[in-house]
Amino acid sequence: MKLVFLDRKTIGEDLDLSPFEEFGEVVMYPFSTPEEVPERVKDADVVILNKVPINEQTIGGAEKLKLVCVTATGTNNLDKDYLEQAGIAWRNVAGYSTESVAQHTFAMLFYLYENLSYYDSYVKQGRYINDKMFTHFDSIFSEISGKKWGIIGLGNIGKRVAEIATCFGCEVQYYSTSGKNHNPAYREVDFDTLLGTSDIVSIHAPLDDNTYHLMDKEAFAKMKSNAVLINVGRGPIIVEEDLRYALEHNMIQGAGLDVLDVEPMSETHPLKDFKDSGRLLITPHIAWASVEARTHLMDIIYHQIKDYMNQ
């Protein structure tokens, strides 16, 4: 059997993928363009990918192909109608990164909430040397204990964030973007109430018709001026031009983004030259990517292939 990894680098080169060799020949490409895919998969039995489009144009000539595995939860890049028509099975992965994304949520929150960019620079610029006091107070910050934490999207990751926030003494409330998910452990509120009363707002929702551009200028205007927004959900949930306006006009205190509307960031991105790290923190879609999460992800893929072949 032949396995082809079409974009090996998207899961990190530090992982040991030797267990996949027990299935047969393994061929790995760092990246693949749609134009390169047909030749690379023409004799493959299993294709493993992250972002590569899978459709009739890219895999139509792969006569031996039996299984497509996506190393992610999202499957927008799969033409599922074509796969069904061609008799090709597909698998994706969910729930592998809950701890990693929850951890990153708090890492971003504390960086912003405690003004760590300012204090780190204060020391590294030499300003703490021979200072008059042992403590420098100029950039005031508060505890999150006793604050209201509003969660948009109370799925697995949202629930884990809620649990941890509760341990820190936060009062958790949430807004269900679909209106279908309810959890008696936390207070459910409408969108306007969540925005108007939360000190911290974190986004853990999927991208759909209910969430696309949910956070726009109107939404920012309803938030507390000292509120911090964290988005580890999907980039297009936020109108990025409106977020910049909100930051520049002090409508909110700060924002942490791990996801953007278009990834990687473009030269024309509205936040590209926003340099105040005390108000805006952007990380390059790494919340999911702890070594443990990526290892768990590939272990799931391994067992999906094994289970399929043992059917």
CORBELZI-V882826 format. One record per helix or strand of 2 or more residues. SS is the DSSP state (helix for helix, strand for strand). FROM is the first residue (numbers start at 0). TO is the last residue. If there is no record, write none. Layout:
# CORBELZI-V882826
SS/FROM/TO, SS/FROM/TO
This chain:
# CORBELZI-V882826
strand/1/4, helix/7/10, helix/17/22, strand/24/27, helix/33/40, strand/45/48, helix/55/58, strand/66/69, helix/79/85, strand/88/90, helix/97/112, helix/115/123, strand/147/151, helix/155/166, strand/170/174, strand/186/187, helix/190/196, strand/199/202, helix/216/220, strand/227/230, helix/234/236, helix/239/247, strand/253/256, strand/279/281, helix/290/308
